[in-house]
């Protein structure tokens, strides 16, 4: 939340800004490499995610940054799917969720998007141990997901 206060002619104006996290998010625990997980999810969900340019994020250490691999696609319903590797070149995408290996983010989802079915289908993959739906508003570093660009 961003609070901006100013005094103008003895009036106090307070603006509150809250991020809009309008996407679904799954945490994936697995032993697959990123490209193998993407391949398996493509088959299981009948999508066609492809690797994008790595996302560079500034890290908590002053002056440091980390690169994170990202795979994405738009499906037939114009939903945007992203697989984000939580382990980057110099840290974690979400430092408070170090145990999660990957995130599946779905933007532009419709009322027909069945997150329970998606979770079940991904959890059926051989080397996936856990898939869990995540509440983005409870994540300290949730603003990192806003840096992921739609293709």
Residue frames as a rotation matrix with the C-alpha (Angstrom) as fourth column:
UNK 1
0.587 0.809 0.000 0.00
0.809 -0.587 0.000 0.00
0.000 0.000 -1.000 0.00
UNK 2
-0.590 -0.716 0.373 1.29
0.727 -0.672 -0.141 3.43
0.351 0.188 0.917 -0.93
UNK 3
0.471 0.713 -0.520 0.13
0.857 -0.509 0.079 6.36
-0.209 -0.483 -0.850 1.14
UNK 4
-0.539 -0.561 0.627 0.67
0.695 -0.718 -0.045 9.88
0.476 0.412 0.777 -0.11
UNK 5
0.382 0.646 -0.661 -0.20
0.891 -0.448 0.078 12.80
-0.246 -0.619 -0.746 2.09
UNK 6
-0.645 -0.533 0.548 -0.04
0.634 -0.773 -0.005 16.49
0.426 0.344 0.837 1.32
UNK 7
-0.098 0.597 -0.797 -1.42
0.725 -0.506 -0.468 19.65
-0.682 -0.623 -0.383 2.85
UNK 8
-0.721 -0.006 0.693 -3.08
0.559 -0.596 0.577 22.06
0.409 0.803 0.433 0.50
UNK 9
-0.462 0.529 0.712 -4.81
-0.419 -0.838 0.350 25.07
0.781 -0.137 0.609 2.03
UNK 10
-0.596 0.083 0.799 -5.17
-0.790 0.115 -0.602 23.21
-0.142 -0.990 -0.003 5.32
UNK 11
0.667 0.739 -0.095 -6.70
-0.744 0.651 -0.151 20.12
-0.050 0.171 0.984 3.68
UNK 12
-0.397 -0.755 0.522 -5.14
-0.661 0.630 0.408 16.70
-0.637 -0.184 -0.749 4.16
UNK 13
0.540 0.501 -0.677 -5.42
-0.834 0.424 -0.352 14.38
0.111 0.755 0.647 1.19
UNK 14
-0.284 -0.584 0.761 -4.59
-0.589 0.732 0.342 10.70
-0.756 -0.351 -0.552 1.62
UNK 15
0.348 0.306 -0.886 -4.31
-0.900 0.375 -0.223 8.41
0.264 0.875 0.406 -1.39
UNK 16
-0.008 -0.315 0.949 -4.17
-0.509 0.818 0.267 4.68
-0.861 -0.481 -0.167 -0.88
UNK 17
0.167 -0.059 -0.984 -2.91
-0.957 0.230 -0.176 2.45
0.237 0.971 -0.018 -3.66
UNK 18
0.102 -0.102 0.990 -3.30
-0.455 0.880 0.137 -1.31
-0.885 -0.464 0.044 -3.57
UNK 19
-0.784 -0.473 -0.401 -1.94
-0.580 0.329 0.745 -3.66
-0.220 0.817 -0.533 -6.21
UNK 20
0.408 0.911 -0.061 -4.46
-0.842 0.349 -0.411 -5.58
-0.353 0.219 0.910 -8.30
UNK 21
-0.730 -0.640 0.242 -3.39
-0.536 0.755 0.378 -9.21
-0.424 0.146 -0.894 -8.47
UNK 22
0.332 0.927 -0.175 -5.84
-0.786 0.168 -0.595 -10.37
-0.522 0.335 0.784 -11.10
UNK 23
-0.066 -0.352 -0.934 -4.45
-0.751 0.633 -0.186 -13.82
0.657 0.689 -0.306 -11.81
UNK 24
0.951 0.293 0.096 -4.52
-0.294 0.769 0.567 -17.38
0.092 -0.568 0.818 -10.52
UNK 25
0.041 -0.999 0.030 -1.37
-0.899 -0.050 -0.436 -18.82
0.437 -0.009 -0.899 -9.00
UNK 26
0.974 0.136 -0.180 -0.19
-0.062 0.930 0.363 -22.36
0.217 -0.342 0.914 -8.33
UNK 27
0.154 -0.943 0.295 2.98
-0.962 -0.075 0.262 -23.39
-0.225 -0.325 -0.919 -6.52
UNK 28
0.856 0.088 -0.509 4.61
-0.307 0.879 -0.365 -26.51
0.416 0.468 0.780 -7.98
UNK 29
0.225 -0.770 0.597 7.03
-0.788 0.217 0.576 -28.76
-0.573 -0.600 -0.558 -6.10
UNK 30
0.987 0.120 0.102 8.89
-0.038 0.809 -0.587 -31.08
-0.153 0.576 0.803 -8.47
UNK 31
0.230 -0.958 0.170 12.26
0.150 0.207 0.967 -32.45
-0.962 -0.197 0.191 -9.54
UNK 32
0.547 0.020 0.837 11.88
0.828 0.131 -0.545 -31.62
-0.120 0.991 0.055 -13.26
UNK 33
-0.724 -0.666 -0.181 14.14
0.558 -0.719 0.414 -29.09
-0.406 0.199 0.892 -14.96
UNK 34
-0.357 0.627 -0.692 12.19
-0.248 -0.778 -0.577 -26.05
-0.900 -0.034 0.434 -16.18
UNK 35
-0.523 0.128 -0.843 12.06
-0.852 -0.088 0.516 -27.12
-0.008 0.988 0.155 -19.85
UNK 36
-0.903 0.188 -0.387 10.90
0.135 0.978 0.160 -30.66
0.409 0.092 -0.908 -18.92
UNK 37
-0.595 0.725 -0.349 8.16
0.448 -0.062 -0.892 -29.32
-0.668 -0.686 -0.288 -16.62
UNK 38
-0.343 0.441 -0.830 7.02
-0.646 -0.752 -0.132 -27.00
-0.682 0.491 0.543 -19.41
UNK 39
-0.753 0.003 -0.658 6.94
-0.557 0.529 0.640 -29.90
0.350 0.849 -0.396 -21.88
UNK 40
-0.858 0.409 -0.310 4.90
0.491 0.832 -0.260 -32.07
0.151 -0.375 -0.915 -19.51
UNK 41
-0.427 0.729 -0.535 2.44
0.200 -0.501 -0.842 -29.28
-0.882 -0.467 0.068 -18.63
UNK 42
-0.547 0.200 -0.813 2.03
-0.789 -0.449 0.420 -28.49
-0.281 0.871 0.403 -22.34
UNK 43
-0.819 0.211 -0.534 1.02
-0.117 0.849 0.515 -32.11
0.562 0.484 -0.671 -22.94
UNK 44
-0.752 0.498 -0.432 -1.18
0.653 0.474 -0.591 -32.37
-0.089 -0.727 -0.681 -19.85
UNK 45
-0.231 0.670 -0.705 -3.06
0.256 -0.657 -0.709 -29.07
-0.939 -0.345 -0.020 -20.28
UNK 46
0.130 0.214 0.968 -2.94
0.971 0.169 -0.168 -29.01
-0.200 0.962 -0.185 -24.10
UNK 47
0.887 -0.019 -0.462 -1.19
-0.050 -0.997 -0.055 -25.66
-0.460 0.071 -0.885 -24.27
UNK 48
0.601 -0.709 0.369 1.99
0.724 0.286 -0.628 -24.61
0.340 0.644 0.685 -26.08
UNK 49
0.909 -0.329 -0.255 4.21
-0.085 -0.746 0.660 -22.66
-0.408 -0.579 -0.706 -23.71
UNK 50
0.550 -0.795 0.255 7.59
0.588 0.152 -0.794 -21.58
0.593 0.587 0.552 -25.04
UNK 51
0.031 -0.646 -0.762 10.62
0.943 -0.234 0.237 -20.13
-0.331 -0.726 0.602 -23.34
UNK 52
0.884 0.226 0.408 10.75
0.333 -0.919 -0.212 -16.35
0.327 0.324 -0.888 -23.19
UNK 53
-0.042 -0.897 0.440 13.62
-0.024 -0.439 -0.898 -14.00
0.999 -0.048 -0.003 -22.41
UNK 54
-0.277 -0.128 -0.952 14.72
0.877 0.371 -0.305 -14.39
0.392 -0.920 0.010 -18.79
UNK 55
0.715 0.548 0.434 13.18
0.242 -0.777 0.581 -11.95
0.655 -0.311 -0.688 -16.35
UNK 56
-0.444 -0.887 -0.125 15.73
0.537 -0.152 -0.830 -9.88
0.717 -0.436 0.544 -14.44
UNK 57
0.734 0.678 0.042 14.74
0.321 -0.401 0.858 -8.74
0.598 -0.616 -0.512 -10.96
UNK 58
-0.161 -0.710 0.685 16.58
-0.521 -0.528 -0.670 -6.56
0.838 -0.465 -0.285 -8.50
UNK 59
0.095 0.107 -0.990 17.31
0.586 0.798 0.143 -8.53
0.805 -0.593 0.013 -5.36
UNK 60
0.913 0.334 -0.236 17.24
0.365 -0.408 0.837 -7.48
0.183 -0.850 -0.494 -1.71
UNK 61
0.137 -0.938 -0.319 21.05
0.776 -0.099 0.623 -7.17
-0.616 -0.332 0.714 -1.63
UNK 62
0.588 0.091 -0.804 21.94
-0.171 -0.957 -0.233 -3.70
-0.791 0.275 -0.547 -2.82
UNK 63
-0.013 -0.600 -0.800 23.12
-0.902 -0.338 0.269 -3.71
-0.432 0.725 -0.537 -6.41
UNK 64
-0.861 -0.316 0.399 22.41
-0.158 0.911 0.380 -7.38
-0.484 0.264 -0.834 -7.11
UNK 65
0.054 0.881 -0.470 19.94
-0.981 -0.041 -0.190 -8.89
-0.186 0.471 0.862 -9.56
UNK 66
-0.552 -0.146 0.821 18.85
-0.137 0.987 0.083 -12.36
-0.822 -0.067 -0.565 -10.58
UNK 67
-0.569 0.338 -0.750 17.59
-0.802 -0.026 0.597 -13.94
0.183 0.941 0.286 -13.81
UNK 68
-0.361 0.560 0.746 14.53
-0.292 0.692 -0.660 -16.21
-0.886 -0.456 -0.087 -13.79
UNK 69
-0.999 0.041 0.013 13.46
0.028 0.376 0.926 -18.47
0.034 0.926 -0.377 -16.64
UNK 70
-0.277 0.955 -0.111 9.90
-0.431 -0.226 -0.874 -17.98
-0.859 -0.194 0.474 -17.88
UNK 71
-0.934 0.175 0.311 7.76
0.355 0.537 0.765 -19.99
-0.033 0.825 -0.564 -20.29
UNK 72
-0.460 0.810 -0.365 4.47
-0.238 -0.508 -0.828 -18.61
-0.856 -0.294 0.426 -21.59
UNK 73
-0.906 0.281 0.317 1.63
0.389 0.255 0.885 -18.96
0.168 0.925 -0.340 -24.07
UNK 74
-0.494 0.868 -0.044 -1.90
-0.808 -0.477 -0.346 -17.85
-0.322 -0.136 0.937 -24.83
UNK 75
-0.746 0.275 0.607 -4.43
0.282 0.956 -0.086 -20.67
-0.604 0.107 -0.790 -25.04
UNK 76
-0.672 0.526 0.522 -7.47
0.644 0.065 0.762 -20.92
0.367 0.848 -0.382 -27.31
UNK 77
0.418 0.867 -0.269 -9.57
0.883 -0.318 0.346 -18.94
0.215 -0.383 -0.899 -24.79
UNK 78
0.287 -0.440 0.851 -6.97
0.132 -0.861 -0.490 -16.12
0.949 0.253 -0.189 -24.78
UNK 79
0.995 -0.100 0.003 -5.80
-0.007 -0.047 0.999 -16.96
-0.100 -0.994 -0.048 -21.26
UNK 80
0.362 -0.932 0.015 -2.13
-0.606 -0.248 -0.756 -16.24
0.708 0.264 -0.655 -20.55
UNK 81
0.974 -0.119 -0.195 -0.16
0.215 0.762 0.611 -19.10
0.075 -0.636 0.768 -18.97
UNK 82
0.345 -0.909 0.233 3.26
-0.677 -0.413 -0.608 -18.59
0.650 0.052 -0.758 -17.39
UNK 83
0.800 -0.308 -0.515 5.68
0.552 0.713 0.432 -20.99
0.234 -0.630 0.741 -15.72
UNK 84
0.559 -0.613 0.558 8.17
-0.560 -0.776 -0.292 -19.07
0.612 -0.150 -0.777 -13.60
UNK 85
0.171 -0.612 -0.773 11.23
0.540 0.714 -0.446 -20.73
0.824 -0.341 0.452 -12.11
UNK 86
0.970 0.242 0.030 11.48
0.096 -0.493 0.865 -19.75
0.224 -0.836 -0.502 -8.43
UNK 87
0.481 -0.868 -0.121 15.22
0.437 0.118 0.891 -20.41
-0.760 -0.482 0.437 -8.35
UNK 88
0.995 -0.102 -0.020 17.13
-0.078 -0.601 -0.795 -17.77
0.069 0.792 -0.606 -10.27
UNK 89
0.415 -0.910 -0.011 20.78
0.341 0.166 -0.925 -17.11
0.844 0.380 0.379 -10.97
UNK 90
-0.695 -0.688 0.210 21.22
0.124 -0.402 -0.907 -15.20
0.709 -0.604 0.364 -7.70
UNK 91
-0.867 0.407 0.289 18.22
-0.411 -0.255 -0.875 -15.84
-0.283 -0.877 0.388 -5.43
UNK 92
-0.628 0.734 0.259 14.54
0.710 0.676 -0.195 -16.74
-0.318 0.061 -0.946 -5.35
UNK 93
-0.568 0.548 0.614 11.66
0.317 -0.542 0.778 -15.14
0.759 0.637 0.134 -7.24
UNK 94
0.566 0.666 0.486 9.69
-0.340 -0.349 0.874 -15.24
0.751 -0.659 0.029 -3.97
UNK 95
-0.468 -0.879 0.090 12.19
-0.423 0.133 -0.896 -15.30
0.776 -0.457 -0.434 -1.13
UNK 96
-0.361 0.386 0.849 9.48
-0.908 0.064 -0.415 -16.20
-0.214 -0.920 0.327 1.38
UNK 97
0.741 0.633 0.224 8.57
-0.531 0.757 -0.382 -19.34
-0.411 0.164 0.897 -0.63
UNK 98
-0.147 -0.945 -0.291 12.02
-0.967 0.076 0.242 -20.91
-0.207 0.317 -0.926 -1.12
UNK 99
-0.491 -0.030 0.871 10.62
-0.186 0.980 -0.072 -24.45
-0.851 -0.197 -0.487 -0.97
UNK 100
0.660 0.743 0.115 8.47
0.020 0.135 -0.991 -23.92
-0.751 0.656 0.075 -4.12
UNK 101
-0.293 -0.798 0.527 10.25
0.584 0.287 0.759 -24.90
-0.757 0.530 0.382 -7.33
UNK 102
-0.892 0.067 0.446 7.96
0.383 -0.412 0.827 -23.26
0.239 0.909 0.342 -9.92
UNK 103
-0.448 0.814 -0.369 4.90
-0.057 -0.438 -0.897 -21.06
-0.892 -0.380 0.243 -10.17
UNK 104
-0.639 0.402 0.656 2.12
0.754 0.158 0.638 -21.41
0.153 0.902 -0.404 -12.72
UNK 105
-0.610 0.419 -0.673 0.41
0.013 -0.843 -0.537 -18.06
-0.793 -0.336 0.509 -13.20
UNK 106
-0.443 0.556 0.703 -2.78
0.896 0.239 0.375 -17.72
0.040 0.796 -0.604 -15.26
UNK 107
-0.748 0.188 -0.636 -3.81
-0.050 -0.972 -0.229 -14.24
-0.661 -0.139 0.737 -16.35
UNK 108
-0.575 0.592 -0.565 -6.95
-0.818 -0.404 0.409 -13.23
0.014 0.697 0.717 -18.21
UNK 109
-0.973 0.232 0.000 -8.75
0.230 0.967 -0.107 -16.29
-0.025 -0.104 -0.994 -16.88
UNK 110
-0.466 0.881 0.078 -12.47
-0.493 -0.332 0.804 -16.72
0.735 0.336 0.589 -17.40
UNK 111
-0.021 0.559 0.829 -15.23
-0.984 0.136 -0.116 -18.00
-0.177 -0.818 0.547 -15.20
UNK 112
0.870 0.338 -0.360 -14.81
-0.434 0.871 -0.230 -21.32
0.235 0.356 0.904 -17.00
UNK 113
-0.113 -0.975 -0.192 -11.22
-0.514 0.223 -0.828 -21.74
0.850 0.005 -0.527 -15.84
UNK 114
0.891 0.438 -0.120 -11.25
-0.173 0.573 0.801 -24.68
0.420 -0.693 0.586 -13.44
UNK 115
0.106 -0.922 0.372 -8.23
-0.875 -0.264 -0.405 -24.24
0.472 -0.283 -0.835 -11.17
UNK 116
0.258 0.052 0.965 -9.10
-0.710 0.687 0.153 -27.44
-0.655 -0.725 0.214 -9.29
UNK 117
0.948 0.116 0.296 -8.94
0.111 0.752 -0.650 -29.44
-0.298 0.649 0.700 -12.53
UNK 118
0.629 -0.777 0.028 -5.66
-0.354 -0.318 -0.879 -27.77
0.692 0.543 -0.475 -13.56
UNK 119
0.052 -0.587 0.808 -4.18
-0.999 -0.020 0.050 -28.54
-0.014 -0.809 -0.587 -10.14
UNK 120
0.535 0.247 0.808 -5.28
-0.365 0.930 -0.042 -32.17
-0.762 -0.272 0.588 -10.36
UNK 121
0.991 -0.112 0.068 -3.91
0.109 0.417 -0.902 -32.64
0.072 0.902 0.426 -13.87
UNK 122
0.352 -0.919 0.176 -0.51
-0.621 -0.370 -0.691 -31.17
0.700 0.135 -0.701 -13.02
UNK 123
0.075 -0.315 0.946 -0.26
-0.952 0.261 0.162 -33.22
-0.298 -0.913 -0.280 -9.83
UNK 124
0.868 0.283 0.408 -0.67
-0.157 0.936 -0.316 -36.37
-0.471 0.210 0.857 -11.95
UNK 125
0.634 -0.706 -0.317 2.71
-0.507 -0.068 -0.859 -35.72
0.585 0.705 -0.401 -13.60
UNK 126
0.573 -0.385 -0.723 5.37
0.406 0.900 -0.158 -38.25
0.712 -0.203 0.672 -12.63
UNK 127
-0.337 -0.865 -0.372 7.96
0.803 -0.058 -0.593 -36.06
0.491 -0.498 0.714 -10.87
UNK 128
-0.336 0.328 0.883 5.54
-0.379 -0.905 0.192 -33.49
0.862 -0.270 0.428 -9.42
UNK 129
-0.789 -0.015 -0.615 5.11
0.488 0.593 -0.640 -34.07
0.374 -0.805 -0.460 -5.71
UNK 130
-0.204 0.726 -0.657 2.76
0.760 -0.305 -0.574 -31.22
-0.617 -0.616 -0.490 -4.74
UNK 131
-0.667 0.143 0.731 0.69
0.428 -0.730 0.533 -28.58
0.610 0.669 0.426 -6.54
UNK 132
-0.274 0.552 -0.788 -1.01
0.900 -0.142 -0.413 -26.00
-0.340 -0.822 -0.458 -4.38
UNK 133
0.325 0.458 0.827 -3.18
0.648 -0.745 0.157 -22.98
0.688 0.485 -0.539 -5.09
UNK 134
-0.548 -0.629 -0.551 -1.68
0.836 -0.410 -0.364 -19.85
0.003 -0.660 0.751 -3.58
UNK 135
0.689 0.704 -0.173 -3.29
0.717 -0.697 0.023 -16.67
-0.104 -0.140 -0.985 -2.26
UNK 136
0.016 -0.743 0.669 -1.25
0.744 -0.438 -0.505 -13.91
0.668 0.505 0.546 -3.87
UNK 137
0.478 0.242 0.845 -2.43
-0.189 -0.910 0.368 -11.28
0.858 -0.335 -0.389 -1.40
UNK 138
0.991 -0.101 0.084 -0.69
-0.056 0.254 0.966 -13.20
-0.119 -0.962 0.246 1.41
UNK 139
0.456 -0.871 0.184 2.72
0.886 0.425 -0.184 -13.13
0.081 0.247 0.966 -0.28
UNK 140
0.372 -0.407 -0.834 5.28
0.374 -0.757 0.536 -10.52
-0.850 -0.512 -0.129 0.80
UNK 141
-0.607 -0.720 -0.337 6.95
-0.090 -0.359 0.929 -10.35
-0.790 0.594 0.153 -2.64
UNK 142
0.118 0.770 0.627 3.75
0.639 0.425 -0.642 -10.62
-0.761 0.476 -0.442 -4.71
UNK 143
0.628 0.123 -0.768 4.64
-0.328 -0.853 -0.405 -7.49
-0.705 0.507 -0.496 -6.68
UNK 144
-0.526 -0.849 0.054 7.29
-0.363 0.281 0.888 -9.59
-0.770 0.447 -0.456 -8.49
UNK 145
-0.314 0.482 0.818 4.46
0.710 0.691 -0.135 -11.20
-0.630 0.539 -0.559 -10.46
UNK 146
0.699 0.579 -0.419 3.53
0.210 -0.727 -0.654 -7.78
-0.683 0.369 -0.630 -11.83
UNK 147
-0.032 -0.823 -0.567 6.91
-0.636 -0.421 0.646 -7.73
-0.771 0.382 -0.510 -13.61
UNK 148
-0.584 -0.110 0.805 5.94
0.380 0.839 0.390 -10.74
-0.718 0.533 -0.448 -15.74
UNK 149
-0.548 0.310 -0.777 4.88
-0.658 -0.733 0.172 -9.42
-0.516 0.606 0.606 -19.13
UNK 150
0.367 0.755 0.543 2.03
0.008 0.582 -0.813 -10.74
-0.930 0.302 0.207 -21.19
UNK 151
-0.672 -0.650 0.355 3.14
0.316 0.182 0.931 -11.99
-0.670 0.738 0.083 -24.59
